[in-house]
Amino acid sequence: MKVPVGFLGTLWSFFSFLPIFFLLLILGLVKAAIIGPIALGIIVIGNSAVIIGLWIAHFLYTYYCVARTKRLGFVLKILVFLLLPVPLVLWPVIGIGGSLLGGFGYGFFAPLLATFEVAGENVNEKFYHCFADGCLSIIKGSCTVVCDFTDFCFHSYFSYMDELCEKVPPEEKPMDVELAKLPSCLLVILIAVPVDVLLITAVALWKSPYMLLRGWKRLLEDLIGREGPFLEAVCVPFAGLAIILWPLAVVGAVIVAIISSFFLALYSGAIVYQEDSLLKGLGYILALVSLFDEYVNDFLYLREGSCLPRCCPGPGTVRNANPKLGENNDSLKTRRENSLNTQLISQKSRTLKWEIQQYKAVQVWDWLFKACEVNGRILLRDGLINIQEIEECLVKGSCKKLSIKLPTWSVLHCLLVSAKSDSPGLVISDDVELARNNGPREKVFEWLIEPLLIMKEQIKNLKLDENEEMCLKRLVMEFENKRPEEWDGTGFPSDENVRRAQLQAIIRRYVFKLCIQLIG
């Protein structure tokens, strides 16, 4: 789809697309009215039969596993026994209600979405697919949902409960509750629930008009300019419904904020229990409202921060009110400095541990996207990519140079920088180093990072000079690097065939394979 340029082109594109939009919308609604009840019936009847049929087995086996487990202490096990009937009784209601909502959403929106997907450029025989798509596939998908839900309830749930009954290692202590801390926890909860619920509700109601007006403004701008959600034909009906139903979205956001405030207030009891400090629980009550206001301001692009107070009490210290006779001020000062140094070292170690744990998958993806943006500007300046390729990628989404080779170039630049440094990991920014001990724990990233670390060591052993690095980056962008003969006549600085073969093997075996895994 060609993006219109200018006011007249935008206006003509908008009005010319309206008839097609309404025809596809009517056809999608007709298919949703026919297929929706069938899909809804399959999901609701199938899931309800599984829930009701296995409810007694789930009820009895859950109590049996909780009674047998050694992972829970005596007090906590009694509390679980007393509170467990509540979720077990609510499970059929929640499961059947969720199946009803999910079946309605899947049966109604999936045929509508499939109808508009036909308007894409990569679909042949559009007239046939307009009527055929979103019918039989939706019914098969509903059966798949019931099968997956049955597998979870019949196999996965019992496997999870069996893990609860496994033997506990001797060094592992069972989880339990200290009764001495419960009164202060209950006191803070009784204060937090009315205070936080009322204040967060007030903030949500106060900011709801801003959310309504800013949302309408953004959606109307995208509608007129055919940008954002209105650029792809498949998203047009949902974006149009978003304009009409945006007030309901605002009301829903306010309701969610009110419901969430109750659980956030209950968490104050956990703060008091973990920190064993009543003052920190009271400080959390005030800080919660300020943090919520700051989050809403960031979400709505209002002013930064919050005007509400944020109380952060420091850790309490026990001091001797009556020092011993003969203890002078210097000894008191020395002891306080030693205590302060101990606290600083402890805080620094906790901070370092927190920073190490924060290198999650989303940060790796964020680095890759930012690196592609920065390096894309460099390649555009150097003439290795052009405006036509960027427009083709934005419109069609099928430009291999930007979707594969640009991430490849970014990863290669990271490897070259990491190979020059003394870091054992990957230097992905000035103050961030990604290594085996602080990388994401997902298996996909472990499979991805491990070959990159191996390749970095191989590049480090080759000891490339600047000319070889520049030529290597250019060859990655200009050639497919599938055959060794492609580098003949490219002006590669090194005349050693073994050295060239090593570099080609690295590029061919690792970089492209890994970047294809990243993108696809």
N, C-alpha and C positions, 0 to 999 in steps of 0.2 A: 504494500500500500504506500503510495507516494504521499509524503507529508506536504500539505498545502503551504504556500508561501504568500504572504500578503493578506490584507483584510478581505478583498474580493474573493481570492481563492479559498480562504478559510470559510467565508459565508456560503459560497457555492458548494463546497464540499459538505458543509453541514446540511443544507437543504436537499442536496442530491442524495444523501445517504438516508434521509428520513423515510422514504417509501420502502426501501429495502429493509430498513430496521423494523418497521411496523409489520411487514409481511413475515419476516422471520420470527418476530415476537408472537404473532398470532399462531403460526405453525407450531412454534415451541410450546405455547400454552395448550394447544389442542393435544399434542403428544403427551404433555405433562398430565392433562386431565385423563387421558386413557391409560398411560403406563404408571402414573403415580399411585393410584389405588392398588394396582397389582403389586408393585414393589413394596408399598406400605404394608399390605397384608402379609406378604412373605416374611418381611423382617419382624413385624410385631408378633405374628403367630409363631414363627420359628423360635425367636428369642424367648417369648413368654413360656413356650412349652419347655424349653431348656431350663429356664429359671425356676419354674414351679416344680418340674420333675426332679431337679437336683437340690431343691432348697433344704429338705430334711437331711440329706446326706451332708450338705455344706454345714448346716447347723450343728449336727452331732460331731462331725469330724473336726470342726474348728474348736469346740470345747475339749475334745479329746487331745488335740495337739497342744493346746494351751496348758492343759493339766500335766502333760508329760514333759514339756520343755524344761530345760535347765538354764535357758538364757534369761529367764525372768526371775526376779527375786520374789520373796514371799508376799510382801506388801503390794508390789506391783501386780502380781498374779491375782490377788484378791480384787484389786480395782478393775482389772481386765474382766474377771468373771462377772462383776457387778454391772459393768458398762457394756459388755459384749452383746447382750440382747438387743440393744438399740440399733446398731448397724445391721444386725442379722434380720431383724424384723423389717427395717426400712429397705433392705436390699431388693426384694421383689417389686416394691413400689418404684424405687429409683430405676431399676433395670427395665421394667416395662415402660415407665414414662420416658426414659432415654431412648428406648427402641422406637417409641411412637414419634418422638421429635426427630430422631435421626432418619427413620423411614420416610417421614413426610418431607424432610429437607432433601434427602437423596432422590426420592421418587419425583419430586417437583422440579428441582433445580438441575438435576443431571440431564434429563431430556432437553431442557431449555438451553443448557450450555452446549450440548452436543449439536443442536441445531445451528447455533451461531458459529461453531467451530468450522462448519462447512464453508463459511464465507472466506476462510483463509486462502492463501495463494498456493499452498501445497496439496490441495485436494482436487482430484479428478472426478468427473461425473458428478458435479455439484447437485444437479437436479435430483438424481437418485438418492444421494446421501442426505439430502435435506429431509427426505421422508423416512429413510431407513435407519439413519444413525440415531441412537438414543432410545431404541425400542427393545430389541432382543438383548442388546448388551447390558441394559439397565436391569432386566430381569435376571440375567446370569450374575450380574454384580450383587443383586440382593441375595441370591442363593449363596454366593461366596461369603457375604457378611454373616449369614446364619452359620455357615460351616466354621468360620474363624471363631465366632463367639462360642460355638459348641466345643471347639478344641480348647479354648481358654478355660471354660467352666469344667470340662470333664477331665482335662489332663493338666493344664498349667496350674490351676488353683491347688489341686492336691499335691503337686510337686512342690509348690511353695510351702505348703503346710508341713510336708515331710522334711524340708530343710530346717524348719523351726524345731523339729524333734531330734535333729542330729546331735551327736555327742559334742559337748563343749570342751575345748582344750583346757587343761588344768590351769594355765596362766590367765585365762579369760574369766573375768568376774561377771556374774549375772547383773543385768540391769535391775535397779530397785529404786524406791522412792524413800527419801529421808523425811520422816514425819515431822521432825522439828522445824523444817523449812516451810511446811504447808501453811501455817497461819499467816505468815507475812506474804506469801504468794496470794492467798485468798483476799487479804486486805488490799493489795495493790490491784487485783482484778476488779474488786468492788468499786474502786475509785476510777479505774481506767475505762471500764465499759461505758458508764454514762458520760464521762468527760470526752473521751475520744470519739464515741459514736456521734454525739451532738456537734462537736467542733468539725469533724470531717464531713458530716452532712451539711453543715453550714458552708464550708468551703466549696463543696461540690455544687450546691445550689447557687452560690455566688458566681462560680466560674462557668456554669452551664450556658448562660446567654453568649458568652464569648465563644464557646465551643460550637454553638448553633450557627452564629453569624460567620465565623471563620471557615467552618466546614462548607456552608453554602457558597461562600465567596470562592473557595478553591475549586469546588466541583463545577460551578458555572464558568469559571475561567477555563478549565479543562474542556468543558463541553463546547464552548465557542471556538477555542483554538485547536480542538481535536488532539489534545495532548493527554498525557497521564493515562488514566483508565479508559479514556475514549479513543485512544490511538488504535487499539486492536478491536476488530469487529466483535470478537467473542466476548469482550468485556463490556460492550456498550449497553446491553440491557440491564446488567447489574449496576453499572455506574448511573444509568438513568433512574433506576429504582432507588439508588442511594440518595439522589437529590430529593425524591418524593418522601422517602422514609427516614431522612436524616433526623428529623425531630424525635422519632422513635429511638434512633440510635443514641441521641443525647439523653433521653429519659432512661434508656437501658444503662448508660454509663453512670448516671447518678445512682440508680438502684444498685448496681454492682459496687460502687464506692461505699454506699451505706452498708451493704452486706459484708463487704471486706473489712470495714472498720470494726465490726464486732470481733472478727477473728484476730485482727491486728491488736486490738485491745487485750484479748485473752493472752496474747504472746508476752505481755508484760509479766505475767506470772512465771513464764519460763525464764525471763531475764533475771528475775529475783532469785529463782532457784539455782540457775547456773552461776551467777555472780555472788550469791549469798549476800546480797546488799539490797536493803529496802530503798536507799537513796537512788540507786541506779534504776530501779523499777519506776520510781516517781519521775526521774529524769527522762525515761523512755516515754512516759505518757505525754510530756510536753514536746519532746523531740519528734514524736510520731506525726503530730499535726503539722509541724513546720516542714518536715520532709515530704509529707503529702502535698502541701501547698507548693513546695519547690518543684516537685515532679509534675504537677498540673501546669505550672508556669512553663516548664520546659516543653511539655507536650503541646501546649497551645501557642508556643513561640511568643510568650509574654516576657516581661522583664525577668532577669535572672535572679535567683535566690528567693527568699521569702521574708516578709516583714514580721512574721511571727517569731517569738523567742524560741531558742533551742537550748535547753539545759543539758549540759554534759558533765555530771559530777565526776571528779577524779576518784581513783581508788582510795578507800579509807585506810589510814595508817593508825596503828595503836601505839601511842606514846606513853612513856612513864610520867605520870603527873607529879610524882614525888621522887626526884632523883636521890640517889644515895648521898650521904654526907661525904664531902671530900671530892665529889665529882665536879670538876670545873667546867666552865663554858667551852673551853677548847675541846675537851673530850666529847661533850654533847654535840658540838659542831662537826667533829670528825665522824661521829657515829651517824649523824644525819646525812652527811655527804656520802658515806659508804652505803647507807640505805638507798639514797637517791641514785647512786651509780648502779646498784643492783637492780633497781626498778628500771632504769634506762636500758641496761643490757637485756633484761627480760622483755621489755617492750620492743627493743630492736630485733630480738630473735623471733618474737611473735610476728612483727611486721615483715621480716624476711620470709618467714614461713607462709604468711598470707600472700605475699607477692608471688612466691613460687607456685602456690596453688591457683593463682588467678590466670595462668596461661592456659586458657581453654580454647575449644575449637573455634568459637566465634572470634577470638582475637587473631587466630591464624588466618581465617578468612578475611577479616578486616585488613590485616597487613597485606594480603595478596591483592585485594581490590585497590587499596591505596597505592601499592607499588605499580600495579598496572596503569593507574591513572597518571602517576608521575612519569613513569618510563614511556607511556604513550605520548606524552607531550615532547619528550626528548626525541623519540623516533620520528615524530611528525616534523620536528625542527630539522632533523638530519636527513629527511627525505626518504626514510625507510618505509613509511606508511604515508598515505595521502588522504585528502578529504573525501574522495570518491569511495574509498574503502570504508571509511568511517560511516558515511551515509548509507552504504550498502549494509553494513552491520546493524545500524540502527533500524532500518526499514525491514530488511529481510531476516536479519539475525543469522546469516549463513556465511559470514566472512571468516575463512579459516585463519587468515593472518592475525586477526584481532582476537579470535576466540581461543586459539591454540598457541600461535607463535608469540604473541605478546606476553602471556603468562610464562611461556618457556624462557623468553628473554629476561623476564623479571626474576625467575628462579635462578637462572644462570648468573645474573648479576649478584644475587645474594650469595651464591656459592663461591664466586670469585672473591668477594669481599671477605667472606668467612675464612677462605683458604689463606688469605694474607694475614689475618689476625691470629692471635694465640688462643682463641676461644675453642673449647672442645665441642661446641655446638654450632648452631646457625645464627649469625648476627642478622636479625630481621629489621632492626632499627638501632638508633644510637644507644638506647638504654635497655633494649630487650634482646635477650639471648635465648634461643630455643634449643634445648638439649633433651637428652633421654629422660632426665629426672624431673623436668618441669613441663614437658609437653602434654598435650591432651591425652587422656587415657583411652579414648576410643580406638578400637582396633584399626579402623581405616587410617587414622593419622599415624599410628605406630607403623603400619605397612608403608606409609608415605614418607615419614621422616627418616626411618632407618636407611633406605637406599640413598637419600640425599646426604646423610652424614658420611656414608661410604664414598659417595662420589666426591664430596668435599675433600676427603683425605687423598683420593686419587689425584685430584687437581693440585692439591698442595704439594704432593710429591713430584709433580711435573715441573713446578716452579716456572709458571708462565711469565713472560715479560709483557709490557703494556701493548706492544704491537700485536702480539699473539692474542691478547684478550680482546682488543678492538676488532681484529679480523674474525675471531670466533663468534662474537656477538653479531657481526654483519652476516656471517654464513648461516647462523641460526635463523635469521629473518628472511634471507633470500633463497635458501635452498631447502629441499625436502630432507636431505641428509639420510637418504635410504641406501645409497650406493657409494662406495669409496671414490668412484670416478668423478663424482660431482664436484669434488674440491680441486680437480685438475684445472690449472689455468686461472685460479681465483686469486693468486697472489698471496697465498699463505706464507708468512715469514719463514717458517721452519722448513728446511729441505729434508729433514730426517723422516723417512717413511714410517719408522716405528712410532715416532712421536705423533705424527699425524694420525696413524691408525688408532693409537690410544685415545686421542681426543675424539675422533669420529665414533669410536665404540662407546665412549661416555655419553656423547650427545644422543646417539642412536638408541642406546639401551635404556637410558635413565630419563633424560629430560623430557622427551616427547611422551614416553609412556606415563610418566608421573603427571604431566600436565593434562593429558587426556583423562586420567583418573580424577584430577581436580575439577575439570570442567564438566565431564560427562558421567 
